[in-house]
Amino acid sequence: MDKPLVQDLRTGAILRTIAHAIFVASNPTLAYEVSWDGPNYLRNNSMGTRGVVTIKNDALIGAFSDIHSSRSPFRFGEKEYDINMFFRGIEPSLFSMAQVETLSYLIEEYHQKVAPAVTSAFWSSGDYLVGAESWDTIFENGAHLIKTELLPTHKAIPLIEEDYEFNAKQAGLLKSLFRRRMDSESPLTLTSDELQVLFAEGREGIEVSKTLLKSINISLDVI
């Protein structure tokens, strides 16, 4: 496939965050699948794959750990696994950022040591995302977790709506909040009509929803 665009992933992470906030408002069971910690966008599919995308200014780094990958350190001998193979060609400054931010979320214990367990990675280079391997290989070994986030918005929206089984009002709320977020960098607050749609199916996940939206500077004016 063609190299994905940095901007598509930036906007895709925001789109997914809004969609997940809408979904978990009434069903917080899967809240852990999407979250933020500062500049780090965290994904988990509960089936053995975790991913982190660090977004800082113009720099972006993604790293993934998939226990089903043949490159998992749990499938290698102690002297065979080398995390550096996933970062061949990366600029030193980006790799330093990865070590401080991205990789700190993928720590595991293996071969009697505690270290990041990585099965694929990529980073920004100008307008594009690149890696040490082909994109088919990167996806196969973990980045499939964010494949939708890497798509242009017009392709991602219908897939996300289908993924969450949104009704018409929820789909409308997703598009409306995403458009408002993209149009302004200022803090946003949901309107009363938007809140009504957000909690139409229930309020069990209100705190999770509030936290998710706050991470992208959207607030709920509710207690």
PyMOL commands that place a pseudoatom at each C-alpha (Angstrom):
pseudoatom trace, name=CA, resn=MET, resi=1, chain=A, elem=C, hetatm=0, pos=[0.000, 0.000, 0.000]
pseudoatom trace, name=CA, resn=ASP, resi=2, chain=A, elem=C, hetatm=0, pos=[0.979, 3.671, -0.303]
pseudoatom trace, name=CA, resn=LYS, resi=3, chain=A, elem=C, hetatm=0, pos=[2.683, 5.343, 2.631]
pseudoatom trace, name=CA, resn=PRO, resi=4, chain=A, elem=C, hetatm=0, pos=[0.027, 6.708, 5.015]
pseudoatom trace, name=CA, resn=LEU, resi=5, chain=A, elem=C, hetatm=0, pos=[-0.116, 10.421, 5.723]
pseudoatom trace, name=CA, resn=VAL, resi=6, chain=A, elem=C, hetatm=0, pos=[0.810, 11.859, 9.107]
pseudoatom trace, name=CA, resn=GLN, resi=7, chain=A, elem=C, hetatm=0, pos=[-2.230, 14.136, 8.985]
pseudoatom trace, name=CA, resn=ASP, resi=8, chain=A, elem=C, hetatm=0, pos=[-4.605, 11.229, 8.384]
pseudoatom trace, name=CA, resn=LEU, resi=9, chain=A, elem=C, hetatm=0, pos=[-3.414, 9.530, 11.563]
pseudoatom trace, name=CA, resn=ARG, resi=10, chain=A, elem=C, hetatm=0, pos=[-3.607, 12.747, 13.578]
pseudoatom trace, name=CA, resn=THR, resi=11, chain=A, elem=C, hetatm=0, pos=[-7.218, 13.302, 12.554]
pseudoatom trace, name=CA, resn=GLY, resi=12, chain=A, elem=C, hetatm=0, pos=[-8.006, 9.591, 12.647]
pseudoatom trace, name=CA, resn=ALA, resi=13, chain=A, elem=C, hetatm=0, pos=[-7.032, 9.367, 16.308]
pseudoatom trace, name=CA, resn=ILE, resi=14, chain=A, elem=C, hetatm=0, pos=[-9.367, 12.253, 17.118]
pseudoatom trace, name=CA, resn=LEU, resi=15, chain=A, elem=C, hetatm=0, pos=[-12.181, 10.707, 15.100]
pseudoatom trace, name=CA, resn=ARG, resi=16, chain=A, elem=C, hetatm=0, pos=[-11.801, 7.356, 16.867]
pseudoatom trace, name=CA, resn=THR, resi=17, chain=A, elem=C, hetatm=0, pos=[-11.632, 9.080, 20.267]
pseudoatom trace, name=CA, resn=ILE, resi=18, chain=A, elem=C, hetatm=0, pos=[-14.929, 10.884, 19.689]
pseudoatom trace, name=CA, resn=ALA, resi=19, chain=A, elem=C, hetatm=0, pos=[-16.578, 7.719, 18.402]
pseudoatom trace, name=CA, resn=HIS, resi=20, chain=A, elem=C, hetatm=0, pos=[-15.387, 5.709, 21.387]
pseudoatom trace, name=CA, resn=ALA, resi=21, chain=A, elem=C, hetatm=0, pos=[-16.575, 8.403, 23.796]
pseudoatom trace, name=CA, resn=ILE, resi=22, chain=A, elem=C, hetatm=0, pos=[-20.039, 8.199, 22.247]
pseudoatom trace, name=CA, resn=PHE, resi=23, chain=A, elem=C, hetatm=0, pos=[-20.036, 4.407, 22.468]
pseudoatom trace, name=CA, resn=VAL, resi=24, chain=A, elem=C, hetatm=0, pos=[-18.779, 4.044, 26.048]
pseudoatom trace, name=CA, resn=ALA, resi=25, chain=A, elem=C, hetatm=0, pos=[-21.182, 6.674, 27.398]
pseudoatom trace, name=CA, resn=SER, resi=26, chain=A, elem=C, hetatm=0, pos=[-23.758, 3.890, 27.692]
pseudoatom trace, name=CA, resn=ASN, resi=27, chain=A, elem=C, hetatm=0, pos=[-21.433, 0.869, 27.553]
pseudoatom trace, name=CA, resn=PRO, resi=28, chain=A, elem=C, hetatm=0, pos=[-18.176, 1.368, 29.486]
pseudoatom trace, name=CA, resn=THR, resi=29, chain=A, elem=C, hetatm=0, pos=[-17.177, -2.310, 29.305]
pseudoatom trace, name=CA, resn=LEU, resi=30, chain=A, elem=C, hetatm=0, pos=[-14.775, -1.695, 26.416]
pseudoatom trace, name=CA, resn=ALA, resi=31, chain=A, elem=C, hetatm=0, pos=[-13.467, 1.630, 27.698]
pseudoatom trace, name=CA, resn=TYR, resi=32, chain=A, elem=C, hetatm=0, pos=[-9.882, 0.305, 27.826]
pseudoatom trace, name=CA, resn=GLU, resi=33, chain=A, elem=C, hetatm=0, pos=[-9.701, -0.038, 24.045]
pseudoatom trace, name=CA, resn=VAL, resi=34, chain=A, elem=C, hetatm=0, pos=[-9.060, 3.684, 23.460]
pseudoatom trace, name=CA, resn=SER, resi=35, chain=A, elem=C, hetatm=0, pos=[-7.386, 6.198, 25.776]
pseudoatom trace, name=CA, resn=TRP, resi=36, chain=A, elem=C, hetatm=0, pos=[-4.868, 9.036, 25.943]
pseudoatom trace, name=CA, resn=ASP, resi=37, chain=A, elem=C, hetatm=0, pos=[-2.040, 9.799, 28.321]
pseudoatom trace, name=CA, resn=GLY, resi=38, chain=A, elem=C, hetatm=0, pos=[-0.683, 13.236, 27.477]
pseudoatom trace, name=CA, resn=PRO, resi=39, chain=A, elem=C, hetatm=0, pos=[0.586, 13.067, 23.866]
pseudoatom trace, name=CA, resn=ASN, resi=40, chain=A, elem=C, hetatm=0, pos=[0.214, 9.276, 23.743]
pseudoatom trace, name=CA, resn=TYR, resi=41, chain=A, elem=C, hetatm=0, pos=[-2.752, 7.694, 21.987]
pseudoatom trace, name=CA, resn=LEU, resi=42, chain=A, elem=C, hetatm=0, pos=[-3.248, 4.185, 23.391]
pseudoatom trace, name=CA, resn=ARG, resi=43, chain=A, elem=C, hetatm=0, pos=[-5.065, 1.277, 21.749]
pseudoatom trace, name=CA, resn=ASN, resi=44, chain=A, elem=C, hetatm=0, pos=[-5.824, -2.218, 23.003]
pseudoatom trace, name=CA, resn=ASN, resi=45, chain=A, elem=C, hetatm=0, pos=[-7.995, -4.852, 21.369]
pseudoatom trace, name=CA, resn=SER, resi=46, chain=A, elem=C, hetatm=0, pos=[-8.118, -7.299, 24.330]
pseudoatom trace, name=CA, resn=MET, resi=47, chain=A, elem=C, hetatm=0, pos=[-6.934, -10.079, 21.999]
pseudoatom trace, name=CA, resn=GLY, resi=48, chain=A, elem=C, hetatm=0, pos=[-3.242, -9.676, 22.536]
pseudoatom trace, name=CA, resn=THR, resi=49, chain=A, elem=C, hetatm=0, pos=[-2.411, -6.523, 20.595]
pseudoatom trace, name=CA, resn=ARG, resi=50, chain=A, elem=C, hetatm=0, pos=[-1.497, -3.165, 22.114]
pseudoatom trace, name=CA, resn=GLY, resi=51, chain=A, elem=C, hetatm=0, pos=[-0.373, -0.018, 20.368]
pseudoatom trace, name=CA, resn=VAL, resi=52, chain=A, elem=C, hetatm=0, pos=[0.878, 3.463, 21.190]
pseudoatom trace, name=CA, resn=VAL, resi=53, chain=A, elem=C, hetatm=0, pos=[1.069, 6.505, 18.943]
pseudoatom trace, name=CA, resn=THR, resi=54, chain=A, elem=C, hetatm=0, pos=[3.010, 9.442, 20.344]
pseudoatom trace, name=CA, resn=ILE, resi=55, chain=A, elem=C, hetatm=0, pos=[2.126, 12.805, 18.780]
pseudoatom trace, name=CA, resn=LYS, resi=56, chain=A, elem=C, hetatm=0, pos=[4.329, 15.750, 19.694]
pseudoatom trace, name=CA, resn=ASN, resi=57, chain=A, elem=C, hetatm=0, pos=[4.346, 18.878, 17.566]
pseudoatom trace, name=CA, resn=ASP, resi=58, chain=A, elem=C, hetatm=0, pos=[5.456, 17.719, 14.090]
pseudoatom trace, name=CA, resn=ALA, resi=59, chain=A, elem=C, hetatm=0, pos=[6.824, 14.374, 15.311]
pseudoatom trace, name=CA, resn=LEU, resi=60, chain=A, elem=C, hetatm=0, pos=[4.857, 11.131, 15.400]
pseudoatom trace, name=CA, resn=ILE, resi=61, chain=A, elem=C, hetatm=0, pos=[5.898, 7.619, 16.410]
pseudoatom trace, name=CA, resn=GLY, resi=62, chain=A, elem=C, hetatm=0, pos=[3.844, 4.436, 16.565]
pseudoatom trace, name=CA, resn=ALA, resi=63, chain=A, elem=C, hetatm=0, pos=[4.827, 1.119, 18.121]
pseudoatom trace, name=CA, resn=PHE, resi=64, chain=A, elem=C, hetatm=0, pos=[2.883, -2.112, 18.601]
pseudoatom trace, name=CA, resn=SER, resi=65, chain=A, elem=C, hetatm=0, pos=[3.068, -5.358, 20.507]
pseudoatom trace, name=CA, resn=ASP, resi=66, chain=A, elem=C, hetatm=0, pos=[1.141, -8.335, 19.134]
pseudoatom trace, name=CA, resn=ILE, resi=67, chain=A, elem=C, hetatm=0, pos=[1.511, -11.629, 20.984]
pseudoatom trace, name=CA, resn=HIS, resi=68, chain=A, elem=C, hetatm=0, pos=[0.375, -13.454, 17.842]
pseudoatom trace, name=CA, resn=SER, resi=69, chain=A, elem=C, hetatm=0, pos=[3.246, -12.042, 15.786]
pseudoatom trace, name=CA, resn=SER, resi=70, chain=A, elem=C, hetatm=0, pos=[6.133, -14.312, 14.883]
pseudoatom trace, name=CA, resn=ARG, resi=71, chain=A, elem=C, hetatm=0, pos=[8.430, -11.412, 15.900]
pseudoatom trace, name=CA, resn=SER, resi=72, chain=A, elem=C, hetatm=0, pos=[7.209, -11.280, 19.502]
pseudoatom trace, name=CA, resn=PRO, resi=73, chain=A, elem=C, hetatm=0, pos=[10.106, -11.544, 21.961]
pseudoatom trace, name=CA, resn=PHE, resi=74, chain=A, elem=C, hetatm=0, pos=[8.219, -14.397, 23.594]
pseudoatom trace, name=CA, resn=ARG, resi=75, chain=A, elem=C, hetatm=0, pos=[8.820, -16.421, 20.407]
pseudoatom trace, name=CA, resn=PHE, resi=76, chain=A, elem=C, hetatm=0, pos=[12.525, -15.586, 20.135]
pseudoatom trace, name=CA, resn=GLY, resi=77, chain=A, elem=C, hetatm=0, pos=[15.547, -16.836, 21.983]
pseudoatom trace, name=CA, resn=GLU, resi=78, chain=A, elem=C, hetatm=0, pos=[17.221, -14.421, 24.382]
pseudoatom trace, name=CA, resn=LYS, resi=79, chain=A, elem=C, hetatm=0, pos=[19.946, -13.405, 21.926]
pseudoatom trace, name=CA, resn=GLU, resi=80, chain=A, elem=C, hetatm=0, pos=[17.749, -13.317, 18.804]
pseudoatom trace, name=CA, resn=TYR, resi=81, chain=A, elem=C, hetatm=0, pos=[15.254, -10.585, 19.627]
pseudoatom trace, name=CA, resn=ASP, resi=82, chain=A, elem=C, hetatm=0, pos=[16.529, -7.071, 18.937]
pseudoatom trace, name=CA, resn=ILE, resi=83, chain=A, elem=C, hetatm=0, pos=[14.136, -4.128, 19.219]
pseudoatom trace, name=CA, resn=ASN, resi=84, chain=A, elem=C, hetatm=0, pos=[16.420, -2.043, 17.019]
pseudoatom trace, name=CA, resn=MET, resi=85, chain=A, elem=C, hetatm=0, pos=[15.366, -4.044, 13.959]
pseudoatom trace, name=CA, resn=PHE, resi=86, chain=A, elem=C, hetatm=0, pos=[12.032, -2.216, 14.027]
pseudoatom trace, name=CA, resn=PHE, resi=87, chain=A, elem=C, hetatm=0, pos=[13.656, 1.218, 14.071]
pseudoatom trace, name=CA, resn=ARG, resi=88, chain=A, elem=C, hetatm=0, pos=[16.251, 0.962, 11.319]
pseudoatom trace, name=CA, resn=GLY, resi=89, chain=A, elem=C, hetatm=0, pos=[16.620, 4.343, 9.648]
pseudoatom trace, name=CA, resn=ILE, resi=90, chain=A, elem=C, hetatm=0, pos=[14.844, 6.410, 12.303]
pseudoatom trace, name=CA, resn=GLU, resi=91, chain=A, elem=C, hetatm=0, pos=[16.315, 9.781, 13.224]
pseudoatom trace, name=CA, resn=PRO, resi=92, chain=A, elem=C, hetatm=0, pos=[18.097, 9.717, 16.601]
pseudoatom trace, name=CA, resn=SER, resi=93, chain=A, elem=C, hetatm=0, pos=[15.855, 12.460, 18.017]
pseudoatom trace, name=CA, resn=LEU, resi=94, chain=A, elem=C, hetatm=0, pos=[12.727, 10.486, 17.151]
pseudoatom trace, name=CA, resn=PHE, resi=95, chain=A, elem=C, hetatm=0, pos=[14.138, 7.310, 18.621]
pseudoatom trace, name=CA, resn=SER, resi=96, chain=A, elem=C, hetatm=0, pos=[14.965, 9.175, 21.821]
pseudoatom trace, name=CA, resn=MET, resi=97, chain=A, elem=C, hetatm=0, pos=[11.364, 10.346, 21.996]
pseudoatom trace, name=CA, resn=ALA, resi=98, chain=A, elem=C, hetatm=0, pos=[10.186, 6.782, 21.401]
pseudoatom trace, name=CA, resn=GLN, resi=99, chain=A, elem=C, hetatm=0, pos=[12.297, 5.527, 24.287]
pseudoatom trace, name=CA, resn=VAL, resi=100, chain=A, elem=C, hetatm=0, pos=[10.951, 8.159, 26.678]
pseudoatom trace, name=CA, resn=GLU, resi=101, chain=A, elem=C, hetatm=0, pos=[7.300, 8.076, 25.605]
pseudoatom trace, name=CA, resn=THR, resi=102, chain=A, elem=C, hetatm=0, pos=[6.077, 5.384, 23.199]
pseudoatom trace, name=CA, resn=LEU, resi=103, chain=A, elem=C, hetatm=0, pos=[8.014, 2.348, 24.326]
pseudoatom trace, name=CA, resn=SER, resi=104, chain=A, elem=C, hetatm=0, pos=[7.343, 2.937, 28.016]
pseudoatom trace, name=CA, resn=TYR, resi=105, chain=A, elem=C, hetatm=0, pos=[3.776, 1.668, 27.458]
pseudoatom trace, name=CA, resn=LEU, resi=106, chain=A, elem=C, hetatm=0, pos=[4.890, -1.626, 25.943]
pseudoatom trace, name=CA, resn=ILE, resi=107, chain=A, elem=C, hetatm=0, pos=[7.040, -2.889, 28.802]
pseudoatom trace, name=CA, resn=GLU, resi=108, chain=A, elem=C, hetatm=0, pos=[6.944, -6.640, 29.420]
pseudoatom trace, name=CA, resn=GLU, resi=109, chain=A, elem=C, hetatm=0, pos=[9.026, -9.168, 31.296]
pseudoatom trace, name=CA, resn=TYR, resi=110, chain=A, elem=C, hetatm=0, pos=[10.769, -11.693, 29.076]
pseudoatom trace, name=CA, resn=HIS, resi=111, chain=A, elem=C, hetatm=0, pos=[14.080, -13.553, 29.095]
pseudoatom trace, name=CA, resn=GLN, resi=112, chain=A, elem=C, hetatm=0, pos=[14.582, -12.534, 32.733]
pseudoatom trace, name=CA, resn=LYS, resi=113, chain=A, elem=C, hetatm=0, pos=[14.491, -8.822, 31.915]
pseudoatom trace, name=CA, resn=VAL, resi=114, chain=A, elem=C, hetatm=0, pos=[11.944, -6.018, 31.813]
pseudoatom trace, name=CA, resn=ALA, resi=115, chain=A, elem=C, hetatm=0, pos=[11.943, -4.197, 28.478]
pseudoatom trace, name=CA, resn=PRO, resi=116, chain=A, elem=C, hetatm=0, pos=[9.653, -3.023, 25.646]
pseudoatom trace, name=CA, resn=ALA, resi=117, chain=A, elem=C, hetatm=0, pos=[8.105, -5.827, 23.610]
pseudoatom trace, name=CA, resn=VAL, resi=118, chain=A, elem=C, hetatm=0, pos=[7.685, -4.517, 20.058]
pseudoatom trace, name=CA, resn=THR, resi=119, chain=A, elem=C, hetatm=0, pos=[6.535, -6.336, 16.931]
pseudoatom trace, name=CA, resn=SER, resi=120, chain=A, elem=C, hetatm=0, pos=[6.200, -3.389, 14.527]
pseudoatom trace, name=CA, resn=ALA, resi=121, chain=A, elem=C, hetatm=0, pos=[6.795, 0.366, 14.444]
pseudoatom trace, name=CA, resn=PHE, resi=122, chain=A, elem=C, hetatm=0, pos=[6.660, 3.455, 12.239]
pseudoatom trace, name=CA, resn=TRP, resi=123, chain=A, elem=C, hetatm=0, pos=[7.420, 7.160, 12.467]
pseudoatom trace, name=CA, resn=SER, resi=124, chain=A, elem=C, hetatm=0, pos=[6.920, 10.463, 10.669]
pseudoatom trace, name=CA, resn=SER, resi=125, chain=A, elem=C, hetatm=0, pos=[9.133, 11.629, 7.845]
pseudoatom trace, name=CA, resn=GLY, resi=126, chain=A, elem=C, hetatm=0, pos=[7.852, 14.876, 6.426]
pseudoatom trace, name=CA, resn=ASP, resi=127, chain=A, elem=C, hetatm=0, pos=[4.194, 14.452, 5.479]
pseudoatom trace, name=CA, resn=TYR, resi=128, chain=A, elem=C, hetatm=0, pos=[4.350, 10.668, 5.489]
pseudoatom trace, name=CA, resn=LEU, resi=129, chain=A, elem=C, hetatm=0, pos=[4.671, 7.754, 7.888]
pseudoatom trace, name=CA, resn=VAL, resi=130, chain=A, elem=C, hetatm=0, pos=[7.537, 5.364, 7.237]
pseudoatom trace, name=CA, resn=GLY, resi=131, chain=A, elem=C, hetatm=0, pos=[9.039, 2.281, 8.853]
pseudoatom trace, name=CA, resn=ALA, resi=132, chain=A, elem=C, hetatm=0, pos=[11.894, -0.145, 8.526]
pseudoatom trace, name=CA, resn=GLU, resi=133, chain=A, elem=C, hetatm=0, pos=[9.649, -2.650, 6.726]
pseudoatom trace, name=CA, resn=SER, resi=134, chain=A, elem=C, hetatm=0, pos=[6.846, -2.736, 4.191]
pseudoatom trace, name=CA, resn=TRP, resi=135, chain=A, elem=C, hetatm=0, pos=[3.467, -1.473, 5.325]
pseudoatom trace, name=CA, resn=ASP, resi=136, chain=A, elem=C, hetatm=0, pos=[1.950, -4.907, 4.771]
pseudoatom trace, name=CA, resn=THR, resi=137, chain=A, elem=C, hetatm=0, pos=[4.438, -6.292, 7.299]
pseudoatom trace, name=CA, resn=ILE, resi=138, chain=A, elem=C, hetatm=0, pos=[3.871, -3.417, 9.726]
pseudoatom trace, name=CA, resn=PHE, resi=139, chain=A, elem=C, hetatm=0, pos=[0.109, -3.980, 9.611]
pseudoatom trace, name=CA, resn=GLU, resi=140, chain=A, elem=C, hetatm=0, pos=[0.392, -7.740, 9.920]
pseudoatom trace, name=CA, resn=ASN, resi=141, chain=A, elem=C, hetatm=0, pos=[2.477, -7.443, 13.065]
pseudoatom trace, name=CA, resn=GLY, resi=142, chain=A, elem=C, hetatm=0, pos=[0.419, -5.021, 15.124]
pseudoatom trace, name=CA, resn=ALA, resi=143, chain=A, elem=C, hetatm=0, pos=[-0.494, -1.836, 13.271]
pseudoatom trace, name=CA, resn=HIS, resi=144, chain=A, elem=C, hetatm=0, pos=[-3.732, -3.464, 12.096]
pseudoatom trace, name=CA, resn=LEU, resi=145, chain=A, elem=C, hetatm=0, pos=[-4.977, -2.108, 15.401]
pseudoatom trace, name=CA, resn=ILE, resi=146, chain=A, elem=C, hetatm=0, pos=[-5.155, 1.417, 13.951]
pseudoatom trace, name=CA, resn=LYS, resi=147, chain=A, elem=C, hetatm=0, pos=[-5.783, 0.650, 10.293]
pseudoatom trace, name=CA, resn=THR, resi=148, chain=A, elem=C, hetatm=0, pos=[-8.986, 2.701, 10.302]
pseudoatom trace, name=CA, resn=GLU, resi=149, chain=A, elem=C, hetatm=0, pos=[-7.234, 5.675, 11.927]
pseudoatom trace, name=CA, resn=LEU, resi=150, chain=A, elem=C, hetatm=0, pos=[-4.742, 5.688, 9.055]
pseudoatom trace, name=CA, resn=LEU, resi=151, chain=A, elem=C, hetatm=0, pos=[-7.433, 6.156, 6.422]
pseudoatom trace, name=CA, resn=PRO, resi=152, chain=A, elem=C, hetatm=0, pos=[-8.600, 9.487, 4.987]
pseudoatom trace, name=CA, resn=THR, resi=153, chain=A, elem=C, hetatm=0, pos=[-11.556, 10.807, 6.980]
pseudoatom trace, name=CA, resn=HIS, resi=154, chain=A, elem=C, hetatm=0, pos=[-14.170, 10.185, 4.288]
pseudoatom trace, name=CA, resn=LYS, resi=155, chain=A, elem=C, hetatm=0, pos=[-13.227, 6.493, 4.245]
pseudoatom trace, name=CA, resn=ALA, resi=156, chain=A, elem=C, hetatm=0, pos=[-12.809, 6.131, 8.010]
pseudoatom trace, name=CA, resn=ILE, resi=157, chain=A, elem=C, hetatm=0, pos=[-16.175, 7.583, 9.094]
pseudoatom trace, name=CA, resn=PRO, resi=158, chain=A, elem=C, hetatm=0, pos=[-18.470, 4.925, 7.571]
pseudoatom trace, name=CA, resn=LEU, resi=159, chain=A, elem=C, hetatm=0, pos=[-16.217, 2.127, 8.839]
pseudoatom trace, name=CA, resn=ILE, resi=160, chain=A, elem=C, hetatm=0, pos=[-16.250, 3.526, 12.379]
pseudoatom trace, name=CA, resn=GLU, resi=161, chain=A, elem=C, hetatm=0, pos=[-20.011, 4.029, 12.306]
pseudoatom trace, name=CA, resn=GLU, resi=162, chain=A, elem=C, hetatm=0, pos=[-20.395, 0.397, 11.258]
pseudoatom trace, name=CA, resn=ASP, resi=163, chain=A, elem=C, hetatm=0, pos=[-17.859, -0.793, 13.823]
pseudoatom trace, name=CA, resn=TYR, resi=164, chain=A, elem=C, hetatm=0, pos=[-19.811, 0.805, 16.692]
pseudoatom trace, name=CA, resn=GLU, resi=165, chain=A, elem=C, hetatm=0, pos=[-23.236, 0.111, 15.145]
pseudoatom trace, name=CA, resn=PHE, resi=166, chain=A, elem=C, hetatm=0, pos=[-24.228, 3.751, 15.569]
pseudoatom trace, name=CA, resn=ASN, resi=167, chain=A, elem=C, hetatm=0, pos=[-27.790, 4.824, 14.946]
pseudoatom trace, name=CA, resn=ALA, resi=168, chain=A, elem=C, hetatm=0, pos=[-28.488, 7.894, 12.795]
pseudoatom trace, name=CA, resn=LYS, resi=169, chain=A, elem=C, hetatm=0, pos=[-28.339, 10.354, 15.701]
pseudoatom trace, name=CA, resn=GLN, resi=170, chain=A, elem=C, hetatm=0, pos=[-25.078, 8.925, 17.039]
pseudoatom trace, name=CA, resn=ALA, resi=171, chain=A, elem=C, hetatm=0, pos=[-23.560, 9.059, 13.559]
pseudoatom trace, name=CA, resn=GLY, resi=172, chain=A, elem=C, hetatm=0, pos=[-24.677, 12.660, 13.260]
pseudoatom trace, name=CA, resn=LEU, resi=173, chain=A, elem=C, hetatm=0, pos=[-23.111, 13.495, 16.627]
pseudoatom trace, name=CA, resn=LEU, resi=174, chain=A, elem=C, hetatm=0, pos=[-19.834, 11.892, 15.561]
pseudoatom trace, name=CA, resn=LYS, resi=175, chain=A, elem=C, hetatm=0, pos=[-19.672, 13.976, 12.390]
pseudoatom trace, name=CA, resn=SER, resi=176, chain=A, elem=C, hetatm=0, pos=[-20.746, 17.159, 14.152]
pseudoatom trace, name=CA, resn=LEU, resi=177, chain=A, elem=C, hetatm=0, pos=[-18.236, 16.923, 17.003]
pseudoatom trace, name=CA, resn=PHE, resi=178, chain=A, elem=C, hetatm=0, pos=[-15.438, 15.900, 14.667]
pseudoatom trace, name=CA, resn=ARG, resi=179, chain=A, elem=C, hetatm=0, pos=[-16.148, 18.827, 12.345]
pseudoatom trace, name=CA, resn=ARG, resi=180, chain=A, elem=C, hetatm=0, pos=[-16.250, 21.271, 15.256]
pseudoatom trace, name=CA, resn=ARG, resi=181, chain=A, elem=C, hetatm=0, pos=[-13.006, 19.879, 16.665]
pseudoatom trace, name=CA, resn=MET, resi=182, chain=A, elem=C, hetatm=0, pos=[-11.254, 20.181, 13.295]
pseudoatom trace, name=CA, resn=ASP, resi=183, chain=A, elem=C, hetatm=0, pos=[-12.532, 23.708, 12.696]
pseudoatom trace, name=CA, resn=SER, resi=184, chain=A, elem=C, hetatm=0, pos=[-11.149, 25.148, 15.926]
pseudoatom trace, name=CA, resn=GLU, resi=185, chain=A, elem=C, hetatm=0, pos=[-8.314, 24.583, 18.373]
pseudoatom trace, name=CA, resn=SER, resi=186, chain=A, elem=C, hetatm=0, pos=[-10.267, 26.285, 21.156]
pseudoatom trace, name=CA, resn=PRO, resi=187, chain=A, elem=C, hetatm=0, pos=[-11.928, 24.246, 23.918]
pseudoatom trace, name=CA, resn=LEU, resi=188, chain=A, elem=C, hetatm=0, pos=[-15.362, 22.925, 22.989]
pseudoatom trace, name=CA, resn=THR, resi=189, chain=A, elem=C, hetatm=0, pos=[-18.401, 22.174, 25.114]
pseudoatom trace, name=CA, resn=LEU, resi=190, chain=A, elem=C, hetatm=0, pos=[-21.232, 19.886, 24.094]
pseudoatom trace, name=CA, resn=THR, resi=191, chain=A, elem=C, hetatm=0, pos=[-24.583, 21.553, 23.572]
pseudoatom trace, name=CA, resn=SER, resi=192, chain=A, elem=C, hetatm=0, pos=[-27.691, 20.346, 25.391]
pseudoatom trace, name=CA, resn=ASP, resi=193, chain=A, elem=C, hetatm=0, pos=[-28.889, 18.662, 22.189]
pseudoatom trace, name=CA, resn=GLU, resi=194, chain=A, elem=C, hetatm=0, pos=[-25.541, 16.880, 21.797]
pseudoatom trace, name=CA, resn=LEU, resi=195, chain=A, elem=C, hetatm=0, pos=[-25.644, 15.728, 25.417]
pseudoatom trace, name=CA, resn=GLN, resi=196, chain=A, elem=C, hetatm=0, pos=[-29.120, 14.340, 24.873]
pseudoatom trace, name=CA, resn=VAL, resi=197, chain=A, elem=C, hetatm=0, pos=[-27.867, 12.215, 21.976]
pseudoatom trace, name=CA, resn=LEU, resi=198, chain=A, elem=C, hetatm=0, pos=[-24.714, 11.176, 23.861]
pseudoatom trace, name=CA, resn=PHE, resi=199, chain=A, elem=C, hetatm=0, pos=[-26.713, 9.781, 26.799]
pseudoatom trace, name=CA, resn=ALA, resi=200, chain=A, elem=C, hetatm=0, pos=[-29.802, 8.595, 24.917]
pseudoatom trace, name=CA, resn=GLU, resi=201, chain=A, elem=C, hetatm=0, pos=[-28.756, 4.953, 25.366]
pseudoatom trace, name=CA, resn=GLY, resi=202, chain=A, elem=C, hetatm=0, pos=[-27.682, 5.349, 29.011]
pseudoatom trace, name=CA, resn=ARG, resi=203, chain=A, elem=C, hetatm=0, pos=[-25.200, 7.105, 31.321]
pseudoatom trace, name=CA, resn=GLU, resi=204, chain=A, elem=C, hetatm=0, pos=[-23.253, 4.216, 32.847]
pseudoatom trace, name=CA, resn=GLY, resi=205, chain=A, elem=C, hetatm=0, pos=[-20.025, 5.339, 31.212]
pseudoatom trace, name=CA, resn=ILE, resi=206, chain=A, elem=C, hetatm=0, pos=[-20.342, 9.086, 31.762]
pseudoatom trace, name=CA, resn=GLU, resi=207, chain=A, elem=C, hetatm=0, pos=[-16.997, 9.428, 33.570]
pseudoatom trace, name=CA, resn=VAL, resi=208, chain=A, elem=C, hetatm=0, pos=[-15.117, 7.435, 30.929]
pseudoatom trace, name=CA, resn=SER, resi=209, chain=A, elem=C, hetatm=0, pos=[-16.760, 9.458, 28.169]
pseudoatom trace, name=CA, resn=LYS, resi=210, chain=A, elem=C, hetatm=0, pos=[-15.879, 12.731, 29.916]
pseudoatom trace, name=CA, resn=THR, resi=211, chain=A, elem=C, hetatm=0, pos=[-12.245, 11.670, 30.304]
pseudoatom trace, name=CA, resn=LEU, resi=212, chain=A, elem=C, hetatm=0, pos=[-11.919, 10.633, 26.672]
pseudoatom trace, name=CA, resn=LEU, resi=213, chain=A, elem=C, hetatm=0, pos=[-13.398, 13.848, 25.328]
pseudoatom trace, name=CA, resn=LYS, resi=214, chain=A, elem=C, hetatm=0, pos=[-11.363, 15.959, 27.750]
pseudoatom trace, name=CA, resn=SER, resi=215, chain=A, elem=C, hetatm=0, pos=[-8.209, 14.418, 26.296]
pseudoatom trace, name=CA, resn=ILE, resi=216, chain=A, elem=C, hetatm=0, pos=[-9.020, 16.149, 22.998]
pseudoatom trace, name=CA, resn=ASN, resi=217, chain=A, elem=C, hetatm=0, pos=[-10.218, 19.365, 24.671]
pseudoatom trace, name=CA, resn=ILE, resi=218, chain=A, elem=C, hetatm=0, pos=[-13.955, 18.718, 24.545]
pseudoatom trace, name=CA, resn=SER, resi=219, chain=A, elem=C, hetatm=0, pos=[-15.900, 19.078, 27.772]
pseudoatom trace, name=CA, resn=LEU, resi=220, chain=A, elem=C, hetatm=0, pos=[-19.260, 17.921, 29.050]
pseudoatom trace, name=CA, resn=ASP, resi=221, chain=A, elem=C, hetatm=0, pos=[-21.065, 20.571, 31.069]
pseudoatom trace, name=CA, resn=VAL, resi=222, chain=A, elem=C, hetatm=0, pos=[-22.635, 17.983, 33.330]
pseudoatom trace, name=CA, resn=ILE, resi=223, chain=A, elem=C, hetatm=0, pos=[-22.034, 16.686, 36.845]
for i in range(1, 223): cmd.bond("trace and resi %d" % i, "trace and resi %d" % (i + 1))
show_as sticks, trace
zoom trace
